[in-house]
Structures are given as C-alpha cells and as structure tokens.
Amino acid sequence: MRPTKILVVDDSKLVHKMYEVILKEYPLVHALDGVEALQQLAGHPTVDLILLDINMPRMNGLQFLAHVKAHQLFRHIPVVIISTEGTEEDTLRGLKAGAAAYIKKPFQNEAILEVIGRLQAGTPPG
C-alpha cells in the first residue's frame, strides 16, 4: 500500500524541509509537536503514515504515539519514529509503544525510503 498522505511530526523546520526533498512524490502534512499533530490528524483523515520525532515541546512523540494507538480511527496508521534518541532502550520503548519502525538521526535518505517501501509491501521493517 503506497501512502497517500504522510504526517511529519518534528519540531525542526529544517527537518520538515528535508522531508519535502526526500519524499517529494508524497503529499505531506506538517506538525511541529504532538498537539499540532493531533489537530492535523483530525483535519486530514486520509493520513496513512506518520513520521515522528520524540523530543518536542508541549507533547513529545511518545505521548503523541500513545494518543494515536488509543484512538479507534488512528490506531491502524503505521508510525515510524525518527529521533536522535537511539539507544537500544529508546528503540525498544518506541516499538513497544506501537511504532512500526525506529530510525536514528542522523539518517540516510535511503533508510526512510526503505522503511516506507517495506511498509507498502506489508513486510515488517528490518
């Protein structure tokens, strides 16, 4: 399944610009924190993939992920955490919270495209 709309949740405007270049063939919806991301989800019901940072103001990524996975309309949306927090413990915490994959920043563009490709194919990201 090819994502029809991707929600990018990160407090760095530079990261948002990078995603615009890396994912230029995908429609993107942007949010700078978890609170704004919940508002964007409500306004964009066709979002079918979320790229999520952890460290953000107001509502961090793990708090946002908990809201998404607890909500009947959103729990099916795959969430890929992309964060500077990349210890084994951080990765396990994110995956246990419901993330489909975890990528550590700084990342290679190909890593994001590969994870999206695996999600499209229904193959668990490696």
TAPEWO-V602983 format. One record per residue. PSI is psi in whole degrees, 0 to 359 (999 if undefined). Layout:
((PSI) (PSI))
//
This chain:
((119) (128) (136) (335) (131) (129) (122) (121) (107) (142) (0) (118) (330) (318) (320) (319) (323) (316) (324) (324) (312) (320) (40) (338) (0) (140) (131) (144) (137) (145) (143) (354) (177) (325) (311) (324) (320) (321) (319) (320) (317) (325) (348) (75) (351) (4) (129) (16) (140) (128) (122) (127) (162) (307) (104) (157) (169) (300) (117) (175) (321) (324) (317) (315) (320) (319) (316) (312) (341) (349) (124) (319) (338) (345) (338) (346) (124) (139) (127) (117) (131) (106) (157) (341) (99) (25) (166) (321) (317) (315) (312) (319) (316) (317) (320) (331) (350) (2) (144) (335) (163) (124) (133) (136) (147) (147) (161) (139) (321) (330) (318) (315) (323) (316) (317) (317) (317) (320) (320) (320) (352) (14) (133) (133) (141) (999))
//
